[in-house]
Amino acid sequence: MKKSLVLAAAVCACACASGGATDSPLHGYRLLVESHDSLSNALAAALKQKGFNVRRKVSGGSPRTAAVVTFTFRAADTTWVAAWLADTRSGAIVAGVSLPVDSVVTAAGQAHAVADSVAALLAQPAPTP
C-alpha cells in the first residue's frame, strides 16, 4: 500500500508541475528569420523581445527550428501580412498567422502585430491528430 501511495503522489506532483496544459505547436522550436528586408528585421527583433530564440542564418545540427516565411497580400481592398512557420526538417507548417494591416503602415508596427499573434499561439494547445 505504501508503494501505491508514493506512486500516486509522484503522478500528482508531475501533473501539478506541468500545469495540465498541452504543449503549444511552437514548444521547443527555434525560429529562423533569414531575410533581411525591413519587415524581417523588425520581426526578428520583435520575436526576440517576446522571448523567442531567433536565429538569422541556417545552422546545421541545431534543435528543432521553424523557418519564418512572411509575405503581404491584398484581398477585398484589405492588405494582409502573413507569417508561416515551417519546420526546417520536414517542411510542415507548424503555425501560421495572418493579420489585416491597413491601419499599420510601418514595418515595425506590422512586425509587432505578427509577433503578438505568434506569441498568442503559445497559449493555445497543440491540435490532436
N, CA, C and O atoms as CSV, one atom per row, in Angstrom:
chain,resi,resn,atom,element,x,y,z
A,1,MET,N,N,0.826,-1.184,0.000
A,1,MET,CA,C,0.000,0.000,0.000
A,1,MET,C,C,0.873,1.252,0.000
A,1,MET,O,O,0.500,2.263,-0.595
A,2,LYS,N,N,2.019,1.199,0.653
A,2,LYS,CA,C,2.896,2.348,0.715
A,2,LYS,C,C,3.447,2.699,-0.668
A,2,LYS,O,O,3.586,3.876,-1.000
A,3,LYS,N,N,3.768,1.660,-1.488
A,3,LYS,CA,C,4.292,1.899,-2.830
A,3,LYS,C,C,3.248,2.596,-3.697
A,3,LYS,O,O,3.586,3.499,-4.462
A,4,SER,N,N,1.997,2.192,-3.588
A,4,SER,CA,C,0.957,2.816,-4.405
A,4,SER,C,C,0.713,4.252,-3.987
A,4,SER,O,O,0.379,5.089,-4.825
A,5,LEU,N,N,0.873,4.551,-2.721
A,5,LEU,CA,C,0.709,5.930,-2.237
A,5,LEU,C,C,1.844,6.810,-2.771
A,5,LEU,O,O,1.602,7.950,-3.167
A,6,VAL,N,N,3.066,6.299,-2.786
A,6,VAL,CA,C,4.208,7.038,-3.315
A,6,VAL,C,C,4.027,7.267,-4.820
A,6,VAL,O,O,4.293,8.360,-5.321
A,7,LEU,N,N,3.574,6.230,-5.537
A,7,LEU,CA,C,3.340,6.356,-6.975
A,7,LEU,C,C,2.260,7.402,-7.256
A,7,LEU,O,O,2.418,8.225,-8.158
A,8,ALA,N,N,1.182,7.378,-6.503
A,8,ALA,CA,C,0.097,8.350,-6.691
A,8,ALA,C,C,0.584,9.763,-6.409
A,8,ALA,O,O,0.216,10.702,-7.114
A,9,ALA,N,N,1.410,9.917,-5.378
A,9,ALA,CA,C,1.952,11.239,-5.054
A,9,ALA,C,C,2.871,11.740,-6.164
A,9,ALA,O,O,2.868,12.926,-6.495
A,10,ALA,N,N,3.661,10.825,-6.738
A,10,ALA,CA,C,4.573,11.214,-7.820
A,10,ALA,C,C,3.798,11.627,-9.064
A,10,ALA,O,O,4.147,12.620,-9.703
A,11,VAL,N,N,2.757,10.886,-9.416
A,11,VAL,CA,C,1.926,11.228,-10.576
A,11,VAL,C,C,1.254,12.571,-10.363
A,11,VAL,O,O,1.207,13.396,-11.275
A,12,CYS,N,N,0.734,12.796,-9.162
A,12,CYS,CA,C,0.067,14.066,-8.852
A,12,CYS,C,C,1.056,15.225,-8.930
A,12,CYS,O,O,0.717,16.294,-9.437
A,13,ALA,N,N,2.268,15.024,-8.434
A,13,ALA,CA,C,3.284,16.085,-8.475
A,13,ALA,C,C,3.657,16.425,-9.906
A,13,ALA,O,O,3.823,17.596,-10.245
A,14,CYS,N,N,3.788,15.405,-10.752
A,14,CYS,CA,C,4.111,15.658,-12.159
A,14,CYS,C,C,2.985,16.402,-12.852
A,14,CYS,O,O,3.234,17.320,-13.633
A,15,ALA,N,N,1.756,16.018,-12.575
A,15,ALA,CA,C,0.606,16.686,-13.203
A,15,ALA,C,C,0.518,18.141,-12.764
A,15,ALA,O,O,0.213,19.021,-13.569
A,16,CYS,N,N,0.785,18.387,-11.495
A,16,CYS,CA,C,0.736,19.761,-10.991
A,16,CYS,C,C,1.870,20.600,-11.574
A,16,CYS,O,O,1.685,21.778,-11.882
A,17,ALA,N,N,3.028,19.995,-11.721
A,17,ALA,CA,C,4.174,20.737,-12.250
A,17,ALA,C,C,3.963,21.123,-13.705
A,17,ALA,O,O,4.425,22.177,-14.141
A,18,SER,N,N,3.266,20.275,-14.464
A,18,SER,CA,C,3.039,20.596,-15.871
A,18,SER,C,C,1.921,21.594,-16.045
A,18,SER,O,O,1.757,22.152,-17.130
A,19,GLY,N,N,1.154,21.830,-15.010
A,19,GLY,CA,C,0.057,22.787,-15.090
A,19,GLY,C,C,-1.128,22.249,-15.855
A,19,GLY,O,O,-2.117,22.957,-16.040
A,20,GLY,N,N,-1.049,21.012,-16.303
A,20,GLY,CA,C,-2.161,20.413,-17.018
A,20,GLY,C,C,-2.328,20.934,-18.438
A,20,GLY,O,O,-3.268,20.546,-19.133
A,21,ALA,N,N,-1.435,21.799,-18.873
A,21,ALA,CA,C,-1.571,22.388,-20.203
A,21,ALA,C,C,-0.889,21.508,-21.240
A,21,ALA,O,O,0.136,20.883,-20.968
A,22,THR,N,N,-1.464,21.471,-22.410
A,22,THR,CA,C,-0.863,20.760,-23.525
A,22,THR,C,C,0.156,21.672,-24.185
A,22,THR,O,O,-0.028,22.888,-24.227
A,23,ASP,N,N,1.232,21.085,-24.702
A,23,ASP,CA,C,2.247,21.892,-25.381
A,23,ASP,C,C,1.633,22.647,-26.556
A,23,ASP,O,O,0.718,22.159,-27.219
A,24,SER,N,N,2.151,23.835,-26.793
A,24,SER,CA,C,1.714,24.600,-27.959
A,24,SER,C,C,2.399,24.024,-29.192
A,24,SER,O,O,3.366,23.271,-29.071
A,25,PRO,N,N,1.902,24.375,-30.384
A,25,PRO,CA,C,2.551,23.870,-31.592
A,25,PRO,C,C,3.990,24.376,-31.749
A,25,PRO,O,O,4.762,23.789,-32.506
A,26,LEU,N,N,4.363,25.448,-31.052
A,26,LEU,CA,C,5.704,26.022,-31.193
A,26,LEU,C,C,6.648,25.627,-30.072
A,26,LEU,O,O,7.802,26.054,-30.059
A,27,HIS,N,N,6.181,24.821,-29.134
A,27,HIS,CA,C,7.016,24.449,-27.995
A,27,HIS,C,C,8.296,23.772,-28.464
A,27,HIS,O,O,8.252,22.800,-29.219
A,28,GLY,N,N,9.434,24.287,-28.013
A,28,GLY,CA,C,10.723,23.683,-28.320
A,28,GLY,C,C,11.348,24.114,-29.635
A,28,GLY,O,O,12.435,23.648,-29.976
A,29,TYR,N,N,10.700,24.981,-30.374
A,29,TYR,CA,C,11.244,25.422,-31.665
A,29,TYR,C,C,12.077,26.690,-31.519
A,29,TYR,O,O,11.726,27.600,-30.768
A,30,ARG,N,N,13.179,26.732,-32.247
A,30,ARG,CA,C,13.879,27.986,-32.510
A,30,ARG,C,C,13.245,28.553,-33.764
A,30,ARG,O,O,12.748,27.802,-34.603
A,31,LEU,N,N,13.255,29.859,-33.900
A,31,LEU,CA,C,12.688,30.489,-35.087
A,31,LEU,C,C,13.812,31.032,-35.955
A,31,LEU,O,O,14.735,31.677,-35.456
A,32,LEU,N,N,13.733,30.771,-37.243
A,32,LEU,CA,C,14.727,31.212,-38.207
A,32,LEU,C,C,14.129,32.304,-39.076
A,32,LEU,O,O,13.192,32.064,-39.838
A,33,VAL,N,N,14.679,33.511,-38.956
A,33,VAL,CA,C,14.273,34.640,-39.803
A,33,VAL,C,C,15.503,35.004,-40.620
A,33,VAL,O,O,16.369,35.749,-40.161
A,34,GLU,N,N,15.572,34.473,-41.831
A,34,GLU,CA,C,16.789,34.599,-42.615
A,34,GLU,C,C,16.815,35.847,-43.497
A,34,GLU,O,O,17.893,36.380,-43.761
A,35,SER,N,N,15.671,36.320,-43.953
A,35,SER,CA,C,15.629,37.500,-44.825
A,35,SER,C,C,16.076,38.738,-44.058
A,35,SER,O,O,16.025,38.778,-42.828
A,36,HIS,N,N,16.513,39.745,-44.803
A,36,HIS,CA,C,16.993,40.974,-44.170
A,36,HIS,C,C,16.278,42.214,-44.693
A,36,HIS,O,O,16.848,43.305,-44.707
A,37,ASP,N,N,15.014,42.044,-45.128
A,37,ASP,CA,C,14.217,43.210,-45.505
A,37,ASP,C,C,13.708,43.890,-44.239
A,37,ASP,O,O,13.899,43.369,-43.141
A,38,SER,N,N,13.068,45.036,-44.377
A,38,SER,CA,C,12.663,45.811,-43.193
A,38,SER,C,C,11.669,45.050,-42.318
A,38,SER,O,O,11.766,45.112,-41.093
A,39,LEU,N,N,10.712,44.332,-42.920
A,39,LEU,CA,C,9.743,43.576,-42.121
A,39,LEU,C,C,10.433,42.433,-41.375
A,39,LEU,O,O,10.164,42.217,-40.193
A,40,SER,N,N,11.311,41.706,-42.047
A,40,SER,CA,C,12.000,40.580,-41.414
A,40,SER,C,C,12.910,41.035,-40.280
A,40,SER,O,O,12.954,40.398,-39.228
A,41,ASN,N,N,13.637,42.133,-40.485
A,41,ASN,CA,C,14.499,42.656,-39.418
A,41,ASN,C,C,13.676,43.070,-38.205
A,41,ASN,O,O,14.038,42.767,-37.068
A,42,ALA,N,N,12.567,43.763,-38.450
A,42,ALA,CA,C,11.710,44.198,-37.342
A,42,ALA,C,C,11.049,42.993,-36.668
A,42,ALA,O,O,10.887,42.975,-35.447
A,43,LEU,N,N,10.666,41.987,-37.462
A,43,LEU,CA,C,10.028,40.801,-36.897
A,43,LEU,C,C,11.001,40.009,-36.037
A,43,LEU,O,O,10.630,39.538,-34.962
A,44,ALA,N,N,12.238,39.855,-36.489
A,44,ALA,CA,C,13.241,39.145,-35.690
A,44,ALA,C,C,13.436,39.837,-34.345
A,44,ALA,O,O,13.510,39.175,-33.309
A,45,ALA,N,N,13.518,41.158,-34.357
A,45,ALA,CA,C,13.681,41.904,-33.101
A,45,ALA,C,C,12.441,41.771,-32.210
A,45,ALA,O,O,12.567,41.601,-30.997
A,46,ALA,N,N,11.250,41.848,-32.802
A,46,ALA,CA,C,10.015,41.758,-32.017
A,46,ALA,C,C,9.851,40.364,-31.411
A,46,ALA,O,O,9.413,40.234,-30.268
A,47,LEU,N,N,10.199,39.321,-32.172
A,47,LEU,CA,C,10.109,37.958,-31.644
A,47,LEU,C,C,11.100,37.742,-30.506
A,47,LEU,O,O,10.779,37.082,-29.518
A,48,LYS,N,N,12.307,38.299,-30.644
A,48,LYS,CA,C,13.283,38.215,-29.547
A,48,LYS,C,C,12.746,38.897,-28.299
A,48,LYS,O,O,12.908,38.384,-27.192
A,49,GLN,N,N,12.103,40.057,-28.470
A,49,GLN,CA,C,11.521,40.768,-27.328
A,49,GLN,C,C,10.438,39.941,-26.656
A,49,GLN,O,O,10.230,40.051,-25.447
A,50,LYS,N,N,9.748,39.118,-27.428
A,50,LYS,CA,C,8.692,38.257,-26.872
A,50,LYS,C,C,9.263,37.003,-26.214
A,50,LYS,O,O,8.517,36.205,-25.646
A,51,GLY,N,N,10.581,36.827,-26.287
A,51,GLY,CA,C,11.214,35.697,-25.613
A,51,GLY,C,C,11.516,34.499,-26.494
A,51,GLY,O,O,11.948,33.462,-25.991
A,52,PHE,N,N,11.299,34.618,-27.798
A,52,PHE,CA,C,11.614,33.516,-28.699
A,52,PHE,C,C,13.112,33.471,-28.966
A,52,PHE,O,O,13.785,34.502,-28.958
A,53,ASN,N,N,13.627,32.273,-29.200
A,53,ASN,CA,C,15.016,32.079,-29.585
A,53,ASN,C,C,15.058,32.237,-31.103
A,53,ASN,O,O,14.598,31.357,-31.830
A,54,VAL,N,N,15.603,33.345,-31.582
A,54,VAL,CA,C,15.592,33.675,-33.006
A,54,VAL,C,C,17.000,33.558,-33.568
A,54,VAL,O,O,17.955,34.091,-33.001
A,55,ARG,N,N,17.117,32.856,-34.689
A,55,ARG,CA,C,18.368,32.752,-35.427
A,55,ARG,C,C,18.200,33.506,-36.729
A,55,ARG,O,O,17.093,33.604,-37.258
A,56,ARG,N,N,19.307,34.046,-37.254
A,56,ARG,CA,C,19.253,34.800,-38.509
A,56,ARG,C,C,19.874,34.046,-39.677
A,56,ARG,O,O,19.777,34.492,-40.820
A,57,LYS,N,N,20.516,32.897,-39.403
A,57,LYS,CA,C,21.053,32.098,-40.500
A,57,LYS,C,C,20.927,30.621,-40.147
A,57,LYS,O,O,20.836,30.248,-38.977
A,58,VAL,N,N,20.925,29.799,-41.175
A,58,VAL,CA,C,20.784,28.358,-41.006
A,58,VAL,C,C,22.024,27.808,-40.328
A,58,VAL,O,O,23.146,28.214,-40.630
A,59,SER,N,N,21.807,26.881,-39.410
A,59,SER,CA,C,22.909,26.250,-38.697
A,59,SER,C,C,22.615,24.760,-38.627
A,59,SER,O,O,21.585,24.354,-38.090
A,60,GLY,N,N,23.509,23.950,-39.162
A,60,GLY,CA,C,23.312,22.508,-39.129
A,60,GLY,C,C,23.429,21.948,-37.727
A,60,GLY,O,O,24.179,22.467,-36.900
A,61,GLY,N,N,22.683,20.886,-37.464
A,61,GLY,CA,C,22.768,20.205,-36.182
A,61,GLY,C,C,22.077,20.934,-35.044
A,61,GLY,O,O,22.264,20.571,-33.883
A,62,SER,N,N,21.289,21.948,-35.345
A,62,SER,CA,C,20.608,22.687,-34.282
A,62,SER,C,C,19.317,21.970,-33.881
A,62,SER,O,O,18.834,21.102,-34.608
A,63,PRO,N,N,18.764,22.335,-32.730
A,63,PRO,CA,C,17.493,21.733,-32.312
A,63,PRO,C,C,16.371,22.092,-33.295
A,63,PRO,O,O,16.600,22.774,-34.294
A,64,ARG,N,N,15.175,21.628,-32.997
A,64,ARG,CA,C,14.032,21.894,-33.884
A,64,ARG,C,C,13.967,23.382,-34.211
A,64,ARG,O,O,14.028,24.233,-33.324
A,65,THR,N,N,13.842,23.672,-35.492
A,65,THR,CA,C,13.821,25.051,-35.958
A,65,THR,C,C,12.659,25.224,-36.922
A,65,THR,O,O,12.380,24.352,-37.745
A,66,ALA,N,N,11.986,26.361,-36.805
A,66,ALA,CA,C,10.915,26.705,-37.734
A,66,ALA,C,C,11.331,27.950,-38.503
A,66,ALA,O,O,11.620,28.990,-37.911
A,67,ALA,N,N,11.358,27.837,-39.817
A,67,ALA,CA,C,11.661,28.980,-40.664
A,67,ALA,C,C,10.432,29.878,-40.730
A,67,ALA,O,O,9.314,29.401,-40.928
A,68,VAL,N,N,10.645,31.177,-40.563
A,68,VAL,CA,C,9.547,32.139,-40.612
A,68,VAL,C,C,9.490,32.719,-42.025
A,68,VAL,O,O,10.425,33.385,-42.471
A,69,VAL,N,N,8.392,32.460,-42.715
A,69,VAL,CA,C,8.183,32.956,-44.076
A,69,VAL,C,C,7.089,34.014,-43.998
A,69,VAL,O,O,5.959,33.719,-43.611
A,70,THR,N,N,7.428,35.250,-44.368
A,70,THR,CA,C,6.439,36.325,-44.310
A,70,THR,C,C,6.131,36.822,-45.708
A,70,THR,O,O,6.976,36.783,-46.603
A,71,PHE,N,N,4.913,37.286,-45.875
A,71,PHE,CA,C,4.516,37.898,-47.140
A,71,PHE,C,C,3.286,38.764,-46.901
A,71,PHE,O,O,2.551,38.574,-45.932
A,72,THR,N,N,3.082,39.703,-47.788
A,72,THR,CA,C,1.882,40.535,-47.736
A,72,THR,C,C,1.063,40.261,-48.986
A,72,THR,O,O,1.596,39.911,-50.039
A,73,PHE,N,N,-0.240,40.428,-48.844
A,73,PHE,CA,C,-1.126,40.265,-49.992
A,73,PHE,C,C,-2.332,41.166,-49.816
A,73,PHE,O,O,-2.642,41.610,-48.711
A,74,ARG,N,N,-2.995,41.421,-50.904
A,74,ARG,CA,C,-4.161,42.290,-50.895
A,74,ARG,C,C,-5.368,41.474,-51.339
A,74,ARG,O,O,-5.340,40.823,-52.383
A,75,ALA,N,N,-6.429,41.515,-50.535
A,75,ALA,CA,C,-7.667,40.806,-50.848
A,75,ALA,C,C,-8.845,41.646,-50.386
A,75,ALA,O,O,-8.877,42.111,-49.247
A,76,ALA,N,N,-9.805,41.838,-51.269
A,76,ALA,CA,C,-11.032,42.574,-50.933
A,76,ALA,C,C,-10.722,43.944,-50.317
A,76,ALA,O,O,-11.265,44.303,-49.272
A,77,ASP,N,N,-9.851,44.693,-50.974
A,77,ASP,CA,C,-9.491,46.046,-50.538
A,77,ASP,C,C,-8.841,46.097,-49.157
A,77,ASP,O,O,-8.855,47.142,-48.507
A,78,THR,N,N,-8.279,44.996,-48.708
A,78,THR,CA,C,-7.584,44.949,-47.419
A,78,THR,C,C,-6.195,44.372,-47.649
A,78,THR,O,O,-6.037,43.371,-48.349
A,79,THR,N,N,-5.193,45.007,-47.058
A,79,THR,CA,C,-3.834,44.478,-47.125
A,79,THR,C,C,-3.601,43.605,-45.898
A,79,THR,O,O,-3.928,43.989,-44.775
A,80,TRP,N,N,-3.039,42.443,-46.126
A,80,TRP,CA,C,-2.767,41.472,-45.065
A,80,TRP,C,C,-1.277,41.183,-45.010
A,80,TRP,O,O,-0.588,41.229,-46.029
A,81,VAL,N,N,-0.788,40.889,-43.826
A,81,VAL,CA,C,0.557,40.347,-43.671
A,81,VAL,C,C,0.386,38.954,-43.074
A,81,VAL,O,O,-0.410,38.748,-42.158
A,82,ALA,N,N,1.137,38.016,-43.602
A,82,ALA,CA,C,1.046,36.636,-43.132
A,82,ALA,C,C,2.433,36.142,-42.761
A,82,ALA,O,O,3.434,36.556,-43.344
A,83,ALA,N,N,2.475,35.262,-41.795
A,83,ALA,CA,C,3.713,34.603,-41.398
A,83,ALA,C,C,3.417,33.124,-41.229
A,83,ALA,O,O,2.548,32.736,-40.448
A,84,TRP,N,N,4.143,32.309,-41.966
A,84,TRP,CA,C,4.043,30.867,-41.836
A,84,TRP,C,C,5.325,30.381,-41.195
A,84,TRP,O,O,6.412,30.824,-41.565
A,85,LEU,N,N,5.211,29.476,-40.241
A,85,LEU,CA,C,6.361,28.889,-39.572
A,85,LEU,C,C,6.442,27.433,-39.998
A,85,LEU,O,O,5.579,26.623,-39.660
A,86,ALA,N,N,7.502,27.109,-40.753
A,86,ALA,CA,C,7.661,25.765,-41.321
A,86,ALA,C,C,8.847,25.056,-40.692
A,86,ALA,O,O,9.936,25.620,-40.581
A,87,ASP,N,N,8.628,23.821,-40.282
A,87,ASP,CA,C,9.700,23.006,-39.734
A,87,ASP,C,C,10.781,22.855,-40.799
A,87,ASP,O,O,10.491,22.478,-41.935
A,88,THR,N,N,12.026,23.149,-40.431
A,88,THR,CA,C,13.107,23.133,-41.417
A,88,THR,C,C,13.509,21.722,-41.825
A,88,THR,O,O,14.181,21.554,-42.842
A,89,ARG,N,N,13.123,20.713,-41.070
A,89,ARG,CA,C,13.473,19.341,-41.440
A,89,ARG,C,C,12.405,18.700,-42.322
A,89,ARG,O,O,12.722,18.045,-43.315
A,90,SER,N,N,11.145,18.891,-41.954
A,90,SER,CA,C,10.072,18.220,-42.689
A,90,SER,C,C,9.369,19.131,-43.690
A,90,SER,O,O,8.749,18.651,-44.639
A,91,GLY,N,N,9.462,20.431,-43.484
A,91,GLY,CA,C,8.747,21.369,-44.338
A,91,GLY,C,C,7.305,21.585,-43.911
A,91,GLY,O,O,6.603,22.402,-44.507
A,92,ALA,N,N,6.855,20.876,-42.898
A,92,ALA,CA,C,5.471,21.005,-42.431
A,92,ALA,C,C,5.248,22.368,-41.796
A,92,ALA,O,O,6.105,22.873,-41.071
A,93,ILE,N,N,4.101,22.954,-42.072
A,93,ILE,CA,C,3.735,24.222,-41.442
A,93,ILE,C,C,3.316,23.915,-40.006
A,93,ILE,O,O,2.349,23.186,-39.784
A,94,VAL,N,N,4.039,24.468,-39.032
A,94,VAL,CA,C,3.728,24.203,-37.628
A,94,VAL,C,C,2.856,25.296,-37.026
A,94,VAL,O,O,2.218,25.081,-35.996
A,95,ALA,N,N,2.822,26.466,-37.659
A,95,ALA,CA,C,1.971,27.548,-37.183
A,95,ALA,C,C,1.862,28.591,-38.284
A,95,ALA,O,O,2.694,28.645,-39.189
A,96,GLY,N,N,0.853,29.397,-38.198
A,96,GLY,CA,C,0.685,30.462,-39.175
A,96,GLY,C,C,-0.270,31.512,-38.651
A,96,GLY,O,O,-1.217,31.209,-37.926
A,97,VAL,N,N,-0.007,32.745,-39.027
A,97,VAL,CA,C,-0.889,33.852,-38.658
A,97,VAL,C,C,-1.049,34.759,-39.865
A,97,VAL,O,O,-0.149,34.858,-40.699
A,98,SER,N,N,-2.187,35.416,-39.958
A,98,SER,CA,C,-2.379,36.451,-40.968
A,98,SER,C,C,-3.236,37.540,-40.346
A,98,SER,O,O,-4.215,37.271,-39.649
A,99,LEU,N,N,-2.839,38.776,-40.619
A,99,LEU,CA,C,-3.486,39.921,-39.982
A,99,LEU,C,C,-3.752,41.015,-41.009
A,99,LEU,O,O,-2.923,41.256,-41.886
A,100,PRO,N,N,-4.900,41.678,-40.908
A,100,PRO,CA,C,-5.109,42.851,-41.750
A,100,PRO,C,C,-4.248,43.995,-41.216
A,100,PRO,O,O,-4.227,44.249,-40.012
A,101,VAL,N,N,-3.548,44.676,-42.101
A,101,VAL,CA,C,-2.611,45.710,-41.646
A,101,VAL,C,C,-2.829,47.049,-42.338
A,101,VAL,O,O,-1.901,47.853,-42.431
A,102,ASP,N,N,-4.028,47.296,-42.819
A,102,ASP,CA,C,-4.284,48.569,-43.491
A,102,ASP,C,C,-3.985,49.762,-42.596
A,102,ASP,O,O,-3.507,50.790,-43.077
A,103,SER,N,N,-4.260,49.640,-41.301
A,103,SER,CA,C,-4.039,50.770,-40.404
A,103,SER,C,C,-2.626,50.803,-39.836
A,103,SER,O,O,-2.239,51.787,-39.207
A,104,VAL,N,N,-1.852,49.745,-40.047
A,104,VAL,CA,C,-0.480,49.669,-39.548
A,104,VAL,C,C,0.446,49.790,-40.754
A,104,VAL,O,O,0.637,48.831,-41.502
A,105,VAL,N,N,1.016,50.979,-40.932
A,105,VAL,CA,C,1.761,51.231,-42.165
A,105,VAL,C,C,3.255,50.963,-42.059
A,105,VAL,O,O,3.909,50.768,-43.084
A,106,THR,N,N,3.815,50.948,-40.857
A,106,THR,CA,C,5.261,50.744,-40.742
A,106,THR,C,C,5.589,49.264,-40.603
A,106,THR,O,O,4.786,48.482,-40.094
A,107,ALA,N,N,6.774,48.893,-41.061
A,107,ALA,CA,C,7.229,47.508,-40.931
A,107,ALA,C,C,7.331,47.118,-39.462
A,107,ALA,O,O,7.005,45.990,-39.094
A,108,ALA,N,N,7.782,48.046,-38.622
A,108,ALA,CA,C,7.907,47.745,-37.192
A,108,ALA,C,C,6.533,47.468,-36.572
A,108,ALA,O,O,6.384,46.548,-35.767
A,109,GLY,N,N,5.548,48.256,-36.947
A,109,GLY,CA,C,4.196,48.039,-36.424
A,109,GLY,C,C,3.627,46.708,-36.877
A,109,GLY,O,O,3.001,45.997,-36.091
A,110,GLN,N,N,3.840,46.367,-38.142
A,110,GLN,CA,C,3.375,45.086,-38.658
A,110,GLN,C,C,4.100,43.933,-37.965
A,110,GLN,O,O,3.487,42.922,-37.623
A,111,ALA,N,N,5.400,44.092,-37.764
A,111,ALA,CA,C,6.198,43.046,-37.111
A,111,ALA,C,C,5.722,42.805,-35.689
A,111,ALA,O,O,5.617,41.656,-35.259
A,112,HIS,N,N,5.435,43.863,-34.957
A,112,HIS,CA,C,4.955,43.702,-33.579
A,112,HIS,C,C,3.588,43.025,-33.551
A,112,HIS,O,O,3.316,42.217,-32.663
A,113,ALA,N,N,2.725,43.346,-34.515
A,113,ALA,CA,C,1.414,42.697,-34.584
A,113,ALA,C,C,1.572,41.202,-34.868
A,113,ALA,O,O,0.878,40.381,-34.268
A,114,VAL,N,N,2.477,40.846,-35.776
A,114,VAL,CA,C,2.727,39.434,-36.083
A,114,VAL,C,C,3.337,38.733,-34.870
A,114,VAL,O,O,2.924,37.625,-34.527
A,115,ALA,N,N,4.313,39.366,-34.218
A,115,ALA,CA,C,4.958,38.765,-33.039
A,115,ALA,C,C,3.940,38.538,-31.926
A,115,ALA,O,O,3.985,37.510,-31.251
A,116,ASP,N,N,3.024,39.483,-31.728
A,116,ASP,CA,C,1.973,39.309,-30.721
A,116,ASP,C,C,1.099,38.107,-31.056
A,116,ASP,O,O,0.734,37.332,-30.171
A,117,SER,N,N,0.767,37.954,-32.323
A,117,SER,CA,C,-0.073,36.828,-32.744
A,117,SER,C,C,0.649,35.498,-32.594
A,117,SER,O,O,0.053,34.509,-32.168
A,118,VAL,N,N,1.936,35.470,-32.944
A,118,VAL,CA,C,2.715,34.242,-32.784
A,118,VAL,C,C,2.828,33.895,-31.299
A,118,VAL,O,O,2.701,32.729,-30.927
A,119,ALA,N,N,3.066,34.892,-30.456
A,119,ALA,CA,C,3.148,34.647,-29.015
A,119,ALA,C,C,1.818,34.127,-28.474
A,119,ALA,O,O,1.798,33.303,-27.559
A,120,ALA,N,N,0.711,34.604,-29.035
A,120,ALA,CA,C,-0.611,34.124,-28.591
A,120,ALA,C,C,-0.803,32.650,-28.920
A,120,ALA,O,O,-1.565,31.958,-28.245
A,121,LEU,N,N,-0.120,32.166,-29.949
A,121,LEU,CA,C,-0.199,30.743,-30.281
A,121,LEU,C,C,0.335,29.874,-29.152
A,121,LEU,O,O,-0.083,28.725,-29.008
A,122,LEU,N,N,1.243,30.397,-28.358
A,122,LEU,CA,C,1.796,29.624,-27.239
A,122,LEU,C,C,0.745,29.323,-26.191
A,122,LEU,O,O,0.860,28.346,-25.451
A,123,ALA,N,N,-0.275,30.157,-26.125
A,123,ALA,CA,C,-1.337,29.944,-25.141
A,123,ALA,C,C,-2.335,28.885,-25.606
A,123,ALA,O,O,-3.157,28.419,-24.818
A,124,GLN,N,N,-2.265,28.505,-26.879
A,124,GLN,CA,C,-3.196,27.524,-27.425
A,124,GLN,C,C,-2.565,26.147,-27.397
A,124,GLN,O,O,-1.381,26.000,-27.700
A,125,PRO,N,N,-3.345,25.130,-27.033
A,125,PRO,CA,C,-2.802,23.771,-27.067
A,125,PRO,C,C,-2.605,23.292,-28.491
A,125,PRO,O,O,-3.256,23.764,-29.423
A,126,ALA,N,N,-1.700,22.351,-28.638
A,126,ALA,CA,C,-1.460,21.754,-29.959
A,126,ALA,C,C,-2.685,20.967,-30.370
A,126,ALA,O,O,-3.334,20.356,-29.520
A,127,PRO,N,N,-3.021,20.964,-31.655
A,127,PRO,CA,C,-4.167,20.187,-32.106
A,127,PRO,C,C,-3.901,18.703,-31.964
A,127,PRO,O,O,-2.766,18.251,-32.115
A,128,THR,N,N,-4.943,17.949,-31.673
A,128,THR,CA,C,-4.788,16.497,-31.565
A,128,THR,C,C,-5.025,15.881,-32.931
A,128,THR,O,O,-5.897,16.329,-33.675
A,129,PRO,N,N,-4.246,14.848,-33.266
A,129,PRO,CA,C,-4.388,14.229,-34.589
A,129,PRO,C,C,-5.695,13.498,-34.765
A,129,PRO,O,O,-5.947,12.931,-35.828
